[in-house]
């Protein structure tokens, strides 16, 4: 993403930050041409990122058959990417202050597309995992910078909507990558499907590079490791941000686990659904787009603390509904869970940008570090639960994670939920 900061990512005092802020141009407001251009470019960036990151998820049953591996082992074609993205975010958020953010994000999108294309030609599962890890590392150059860019360049009154649009691109990309991979694999092979996704994302990366405006509110500067650690300590010492980080890991781990292993449940008795039909369940991501678009502007009006806990409670209801013995019940539960998750993610991620008054790229990177770490760890361990206790064991494990998330959200509601929406809520 283009480089943008409303305040320098430094450890300077409040007075220095205020003086710097006074010289910055106004944030981009909703309804302007520049707002539309930024939203479109970031939509493409988010779409490409998550189409590549999760294109293997709907192919897990095919990978288990092709390479003779277990579901938990197959899940590493996804978990390796998310884990390396989590680790890479801690490095790229510092590097982003030294170079153009747009340049870094462009490199991330183009290099990851090449790695996705290469994975289509892999002859063994080990190579797929290695390429997935490299792809996750490459893609780490975009998400945290994208969140920081929006928090800095967009007018605060328009931030909820712009974050919703960006996350909408993430959602549609994740859905398209999964659904396209499943249907093309059903018609041809998993290799053709992965190669096609790589080509589509390469084209989107080129369009992203062409259209995204350069930042007006951020100037590249050298940040030392000591400064970065100072920002990280302050963010981790802030109870509100720490709560949001823990929330991100628990909820994302639950979400990825559901989409990793629901296909195995639906392909077994009593459902016996074919692979193409299982791939179609990822169209539930469209429900997530709706949740993101509703939650973003709604949080601007009523306040994030008041909305977050309700969305988590909704996700919990959907999770339990997925224990139904009828396909229709499972699909309804998945829709409710997906709506609640993406709505909550939109609220929490925009809250991080508003809460952090400096070092926003690092604040966003820490949020996404926990987000993808939870995805990798809980996403893989849920596979062990599936093998030993079936789908009911997976839901039991995830229910504990969602209950903890709800506890965090309620604590945040009690601590920060009074009064009208503010700069921290």
C-alpha positions as CSV (number, residue, x, y, z in Angstrom):
1,X,0.0,0.0,0.0
2,X,1.0,3.5,-0.4
3,X,2.9,4.9,2.5
4,X,0.9,7.0,4.9
5,X,1.1,8.1,8.5
6,X,-1.0,10.7,10.3
7,X,1.9,10.7,12.8
8,X,5.5,9.7,12.3
9,X,6.3,6.2,13.4
10,X,8.7,7.3,16.0
11,X,9.0,7.5,19.7
12,X,8.8,11.3,19.7
13,X,6.8,13.1,22.3
14,X,3.3,14.4,21.9
15,X,4.4,17.9,21.1
16,X,6.5,16.8,18.3
17,X,3.7,14.7,17.0
18,X,1.3,17.6,17.2
19,X,3.7,19.9,15.3
20,X,4.1,17.2,12.6
21,X,0.4,16.6,12.3
22,X,-0.2,20.3,11.8
23,X,1.8,20.3,8.6
24,X,0.0,17.3,7.1
25,X,-2.8,17.6,4.5
26,X,-6.3,16.7,5.5
27,X,-7.4,13.1,5.4
28,X,-9.2,11.8,2.3
29,X,-13.0,12.0,2.9
30,X,-15.6,9.6,1.7
31,X,-17.3,10.7,-1.6
32,X,-14.2,12.2,-3.2
33,X,-12.5,10.8,-6.3
34,X,-9.3,10.1,-4.4
35,X,-11.2,8.1,-1.8
36,X,-12.7,5.9,-4.6
37,X,-9.3,5.4,-6.3
38,X,-7.6,4.4,-3.0
39,X,-10.5,2.1,-2.1
40,X,-10.4,0.4,-5.5
41,X,-6.6,-0.2,-5.4
42,X,-6.7,-1.5,-1.9
43,X,-9.6,-3.7,-2.8
44,X,-7.5,-5.3,-5.5
45,X,-4.5,-5.6,-3.1
46,X,-6.7,-7.3,-0.5
47,X,-8.4,-9.6,-3.1
48,X,-5.0,-10.8,-4.5
49,X,-3.5,-11.3,-1.1
50,X,-6.2,-13.6,0.3
51,X,-7.0,-15.4,-2.9
52,X,-3.4,-16.6,-2.9
53,X,-3.1,-17.1,0.8
54,X,-6.1,-19.5,1.0
55,X,-6.4,-21.0,-2.5
56,X,-5.1,-24.3,-1.1
57,X,-7.8,-24.5,1.6
58,X,-10.6,-25.9,-0.6
59,X,-8.0,-28.4,-2.1
60,X,-7.1,-30.0,1.2
61,X,-9.1,-33.2,0.5
62,X,-7.5,-33.5,-2.9
63,X,-4.0,-33.0,-1.4
64,X,-4.6,-35.8,1.2
65,X,-5.5,-38.2,-1.7
66,X,-2.8,-37.0,-4.1
67,X,0.1,-37.2,-1.6
68,X,-1.3,-39.8,0.8
69,X,-1.2,-37.5,3.9
70,X,-3.5,-36.8,6.8
71,X,-5.9,-33.7,7.0
72,X,-3.7,-32.2,9.7
73,X,-0.6,-32.6,7.4
74,X,-2.4,-31.2,4.4
75,X,-3.4,-28.1,6.4
76,X,0.2,-27.0,6.4
77,X,-0.2,-25.9,2.8
78,X,-2.2,-23.2,4.4
79,X,-0.7,-22.9,7.9
80,X,2.9,-22.5,6.6
81,X,1.8,-19.5,4.6
82,X,-0.1,-17.9,7.5
83,X,2.6,-18.6,10.0
84,X,5.4,-17.1,7.8
85,X,3.1,-14.1,7.1
86,X,2.7,-13.6,10.9
87,X,6.5,-13.6,11.4
88,X,7.1,-11.5,8.3
89,X,4.8,-8.8,9.5
90,X,7.1,-8.1,12.4
91,X,9.9,-7.3,10.0
92,X,8.1,-5.6,7.1
93,X,6.3,-3.1,9.4
94,X,9.8,-1.7,10.4
95,X,11.1,-1.9,6.8
96,X,8.1,0.0,5.6
97,X,9.2,3.1,7.4
98,X,12.4,3.1,5.4
99,X,11.1,2.8,1.9
100,X,8.0,3.7,0.0
101,X,5.1,1.7,1.3
102,X,3.6,1.5,-2.2
103,X,6.8,0.0,-3.5
104,X,6.8,-2.6,-0.7
105,X,3.2,-3.6,-1.3
106,X,3.7,-3.9,-5.0
107,X,6.7,-6.1,-4.5
108,X,4.7,-8.3,-2.1
109,X,1.8,-8.8,-4.6
110,X,4.0,-9.5,-7.7
111,X,6.5,-11.8,-6.0
112,X,3.8,-13.8,-4.3
113,X,2.0,-14.3,-7.6
114,X,5.2,-15.8,-9.1
115,X,5.4,-18.2,-6.1
116,X,1.8,-19.2,-6.5
117,X,2.4,-20.0,-10.1
118,X,5.5,-22.1,-9.1
119,X,3.5,-24.1,-6.6
120,X,1.3,-25.4,-9.5
121,X,4.3,-27.3,-10.8
122,X,5.3,-28.9,-7.5
123,X,6.0,-32.6,-7.6
124,X,5.8,-33.3,-3.9
125,X,4.0,-32.0,-0.8
126,X,7.2,-30.7,0.8
127,X,7.8,-28.3,-2.0
128,X,4.3,-27.0,-1.7
129,X,4.8,-26.3,2.0
130,X,8.1,-24.5,1.3
131,X,6.6,-22.4,-1.5
132,X,3.6,-21.6,0.8
133,X,6.0,-20.4,3.5
134,X,7.8,-18.2,1.0
135,X,4.5,-16.9,-0.3
136,X,3.3,-16.0,3.2
137,X,6.6,-14.2,3.8
138,X,6.2,-12.2,0.6
139,X,2.6,-11.3,1.3
140,X,3.5,-10.0,4.7
141,X,4.5,-6.8,2.9
142,X,0.9,-5.8,2.4
143,X,-1.7,-6.3,5.2
144,X,-0.3,-4.3,8.1
145,X,0.8,-1.5,5.8
146,X,-2.6,-1.5,4.2
147,X,-4.3,-1.0,7.6
148,X,-1.8,1.7,8.6
149,X,-2.3,3.4,5.3
150,X,-6.1,3.6,5.7
151,X,-5.8,4.8,9.3
152,X,-3.4,7.6,8.3
153,X,-4.6,8.7,4.9
154,X,-8.4,8.4,5.3
155,X,-10.4,11.0,7.3
156,X,-11.2,9.5,10.7
157,X,-15.0,10.0,10.1
158,X,-14.7,7.8,7.0
159,X,-12.3,5.2,8.4
160,X,-14.9,2.6,9.3
161,X,-16.3,2.5,5.8
162,X,-12.9,2.4,4.1
163,X,-11.7,-0.4,6.4
164,X,-14.9,-2.2,5.6
165,X,-14.2,-1.9,1.8
166,X,-10.7,-3.1,2.2
167,X,-11.7,-6.1,4.3
168,X,-14.5,-6.7,1.8
169,X,-11.7,-7.2,-0.8
170,X,-10.0,-9.6,1.6
171,X,-13.2,-11.5,2.0
172,X,-14.0,-11.7,-1.7
173,X,-10.4,-12.7,-2.5
174,X,-10.5,-15.5,0.0
175,X,-13.8,-16.7,-1.3
176,X,-12.9,-16.4,-5.0
177,X,-9.6,-18.2,-4.4
178,X,-11.3,-21.1,-2.6
179,X,-14.3,-21.4,-4.9
180,X,-12.3,-21.0,-8.1
181,X,-9.7,-23.5,-6.9
182,X,-12.4,-26.1,-6.1
183,X,-14.4,-25.8,-9.3
184,X,-11.4,-25.6,-11.7
185,X,-9.8,-28.6,-9.8
186,X,-13.1,-30.5,-10.3
187,X,-13.0,-29.8,-14.0
188,X,-9.3,-30.1,-14.6
189,X,-6.8,-30.6,-11.8
190,X,-5.6,-28.8,-8.6
191,X,-2.5,-27.7,-10.5
192,X,-4.5,-25.9,-13.2
193,X,-6.6,-24.2,-10.6
194,X,-3.6,-22.9,-8.6
195,X,-1.9,-21.8,-11.8
196,X,-5.0,-19.8,-12.9
197,X,-5.2,-18.1,-9.5
198,X,-1.5,-17.1,-9.8
199,X,-2.1,-15.5,-13.2
200,X,-5.2,-13.6,-12.0
201,X,-3.4,-12.3,-9.0
202,X,-0.4,-11.2,-11.1
203,X,-2.8,-9.1,-13.2
204,X,-4.3,-7.5,-10.1
205,X,-0.9,-6.8,-8.7
206,X,0.1,-4.9,-11.9
207,X,-3.2,-2.9,-11.7
208,X,-2.5,-2.1,-8.0
209,X,0.9,-0.8,-8.9
210,X,-0.5,1.4,-11.6
211,X,-3.4,3.0,-9.7
212,X,-2.6,3.3,-6.0
213,X,-1.7,6.9,-5.1
214,X,1.6,7.6,-3.3
215,X,1.2,8.7,0.3
216,X,0.7,12.3,1.3
217,X,0.8,11.9,5.0
218,X,3.9,9.7,5.5
219,X,7.6,10.3,4.8
220,X,10.0,7.3,4.7
221,X,12.4,7.5,7.6
222,X,15.0,5.2,9.2
223,X,13.5,3.4,12.2
224,X,15.9,1.6,14.5
225,X,15.2,-1.8,16.0
226,X,15.2,-0.1,19.4
227,X,12.5,2.4,18.3
228,X,10.4,-0.4,16.8
229,X,10.7,-2.4,20.1
230,X,9.7,0.7,22.0
231,X,6.5,1.0,20.0
232,X,5.8,-2.7,20.4
233,X,6.3,-2.5,24.2
234,X,3.9,0.4,24.4
235,X,1.3,-1.2,22.3
236,X,1.5,-4.5,24.2
237,X,1.3,-2.6,27.4
238,X,-1.9,-0.9,26.4
239,X,-4.8,-3.1,27.8
240,X,-7.1,-2.1,24.9
241,X,-4.6,-3.0,22.2
242,X,-3.5,-6.2,24.0
243,X,-7.2,-7.3,24.2
244,X,-7.7,-6.7,20.5
245,X,-4.5,-8.7,19.7
246,X,-5.7,-11.7,21.8
247,X,-9.1,-11.4,20.3
248,X,-7.7,-11.5,16.7
249,X,-5.8,-14.7,17.3
250,X,-8.7,-16.5,18.9
251,X,-11.3,-15.5,16.4
252,X,-9.1,-16.0,13.3
253,X,-7.9,-19.4,14.5
254,X,-11.6,-20.4,14.9
255,X,-12.6,-19.1,11.5
256,X,-9.8,-20.8,9.6
257,X,-10.4,-24.1,11.4
258,X,-14.1,-24.0,10.4
259,X,-13.2,-23.5,6.7
260,X,-10.2,-26.0,6.9
261,X,-12.2,-28.9,8.1
262,X,-15.9,-28.4,7.4
263,X,-15.3,-29.9,3.9
264,X,-14.1,-33.2,5.5
265,X,-17.3,-33.3,7.6
266,X,-19.5,-32.7,4.6
267,X,-17.8,-35.3,2.4
268,X,-18.3,-38.0,5.0
269,X,-21.6,-39.7,6.1
270,X,-24.4,-38.7,6.3
271,X,-23.8,-36.0,3.8
272,X,-21.4,-37.5,1.1
273,X,-21.2,-34.1,-0.8
274,X,-19.0,-34.0,-3.9
275,X,-15.9,-31.8,-4.0
276,X,-17.5,-29.2,-6.2
277,X,-20.5,-28.8,-3.8
278,X,-18.1,-28.5,-0.9
279,X,-16.2,-25.8,-2.7
280,X,-19.5,-23.9,-3.1
281,X,-19.8,-23.5,0.6
282,X,-17.0,-20.8,0.3
283,X,-19.6,-18.6,-1.3
284,X,-20.7,-17.9,2.3
285,X,-17.8,-15.4,2.2
286,X,-20.4,-13.1,0.4
287,X,-22.2,-13.0,3.8
288,X,-18.9,-11.9,5.3
289,X,-18.8,-9.0,2.8
290,X,-22.2,-7.9,4.0
291,X,-21.1,-8.2,7.6
292,X,-18.0,-6.1,6.9
293,X,-19.9,-3.4,5.0
294,X,-22.6,-3.2,7.7
295,X,-20.2,-3.3,10.7
296,X,-17.8,-0.7,9.4
297,X,-20.0,2.4,9.2
298,X,-22.2,1.1,12.1
299,X,-19.1,1.1,14.4
300,X,-18.5,4.7,13.4
301,X,-21.9,5.7,14.6
302,X,-22.5,3.6,17.7
303,X,-18.9,2.9,18.8
304,X,-16.8,-0.2,18.5
305,X,-17.1,-1.4,22.2
306,X,-20.9,-1.5,21.9
307,X,-20.8,-3.5,18.7
308,X,-17.9,-6.0,19.0
309,X,-19.3,-8.3,21.7
310,X,-22.7,-8.6,19.9
311,X,-20.9,-9.8,16.7
312,X,-18.9,-12.4,18.6
313,X,-22.0,-13.7,20.3
314,X,-23.6,-14.0,16.8
315,X,-20.6,-16.0,15.6
316,X,-20.9,-18.3,18.5
317,X,-24.5,-19.0,17.7
318,X,-23.5,-19.9,14.1
319,X,-20.7,-22.2,15.4
320,X,-23.1,-24.3,17.4
321,X,-25.7,-24.3,14.6
322,X,-23.1,-26.1,12.4
323,X,-23.6,-29.2,14.5
324,X,-26.8,-29.8,12.7
325,X,-27.4,-33.1,11.0
326,X,-28.9,-31.5,7.9
327,X,-26.9,-29.7,5.2
328,X,-29.3,-26.8,5.3
329,X,-28.6,-26.3,9.0
330,X,-24.9,-26.5,8.6
331,X,-25.0,-23.9,5.8
332,X,-27.2,-21.5,7.9
333,X,-24.8,-21.9,10.8
334,X,-21.8,-21.2,8.5
335,X,-23.5,-18.0,7.2
336,X,-24.2,-16.7,10.7
337,X,-20.7,-17.5,11.9
338,X,-19.1,-15.9,8.8
339,X,-21.2,-12.7,9.2
340,X,-20.3,-12.4,12.8
341,X,-16.6,-13.1,12.3
342,X,-16.0,-10.6,9.5
343,X,-18.1,-7.9,11.2
344,X,-16.1,-8.4,14.4
345,X,-12.8,-8.3,12.4
346,X,-13.8,-5.1,10.7
347,X,-14.6,-3.5,14.1
348,X,-11.4,-4.7,15.8
349,X,-9.0,-3.8,13.0
350,X,-10.3,-0.3,12.6
351,X,-10.2,0.1,16.4
352,X,-6.4,-0.7,16.4
353,X,-5.8,2.2,13.9
354,X,-7.8,4.6,16.0
355,X,-6.3,3.5,19.3
356,X,-2.7,3.8,18.3
357,X,-1.6,7.4,18.1
358,X,1.9,6.6,16.9
359,X,3.7,3.6,15.5
360,X,0.5,2.6,13.7
361,X,2.2,0.3,11.2
362,X,3.6,-1.7,14.2
363,X,0.3,-1.6,16.0
364,X,-1.4,-3.1,12.9
365,X,1.4,-5.6,12.4
366,X,1.0,-6.8,16.0
367,X,-2.7,-7.2,15.4
368,X,-2.1,-9.3,12.3
369,X,0.8,-11.2,13.9
370,X,-1.7,-12.5,16.5
371,X,-4.3,-12.9,13.8
372,X,-2.2,-15.2,11.6
373,X,-0.5,-16.9,14.5
374,X,-3.9,-18.0,15.8
375,X,-4.8,-19.1,12.3
376,X,-1.7,-21.3,12.0
377,X,-1.7,-22.8,15.5
378,X,-5.4,-23.3,16.1
379,X,-5.9,-24.2,12.5
380,X,-3.5,-27.1,12.6
381,X,-4.4,-28.3,16.1
382,X,-8.1,-28.5,15.0
383,X,-7.0,-31.0,12.4
384,X,-5.7,-33.3,15.2
385,X,-9.1,-32.9,17.0
386,X,-10.8,-33.8,13.7
387,X,-8.9,-37.0,13.4
388,X,-9.4,-38.1,17.1
389,X,-12.8,-36.7,17.9
390,X,-14.4,-35.8,14.6
391,X,-16.3,-32.6,13.7
392,X,-17.9,-32.4,17.2
393,X,-14.4,-32.3,18.7
394,X,-13.5,-29.4,16.4
395,X,-16.6,-27.5,17.4
396,X,-15.9,-28.1,21.1
397,X,-12.4,-26.8,20.8
398,X,-13.4,-23.7,18.8
399,X,-16.3,-23.0,21.2
400,X,-13.7,-22.5,23.9
401,X,-11.8,-20.0,21.8
402,X,-14.9,-18.1,20.9
403,X,-16.0,-18.0,24.5
404,X,-12.6,-16.5,25.4
405,X,-13.1,-14.0,22.5
406,X,-16.5,-13.0,23.9
407,X,-15.0,-12.5,27.3
408,X,-12.4,-10.1,25.9
409,X,-15.1,-8.2,23.9
410,X,-17.3,-7.9,27.0
411,X,-14.3,-6.6,29.1
412,X,-13.6,-4.1,26.3
413,X,-17.3,-3.1,26.4
414,X,-17.2,-2.4,30.1
415,X,-13.9,-0.6,30.0
416,X,-14.4,1.6,26.9
417,X,-18.1,1.4,26.1
418,X,-19.6,4.4,27.8
419,X,-20.4,7.6,26.0
420,X,-20.3,8.4,22.3
421,X,-17.7,7.0,19.8
422,X,-14.3,8.6,20.5
423,X,-10.8,8.5,19.0
424,X,-10.2,5.3,20.9
425,X,-13.5,3.6,20.3
